[in-house]
């Protein structure tokens, strides 16, 4: 005796599929990490030399304004 295939509807529980437009991706984020260290004597010297040179340029401009161009003399 053999059974014949039966095509009767069967009740089955299904979960609803929710689709969204957002696509999640794994991303690699590269960050620069700075580690503090003391400056060498040469780097410190060059930084101070830069500040001194700015002061010298400012004094030279003031000297030219007051003495050579005679702006404030009557």
Residue pairs with C-beta under 8 A, 6 or more apart in sequence:
39 47
65 71
66 72
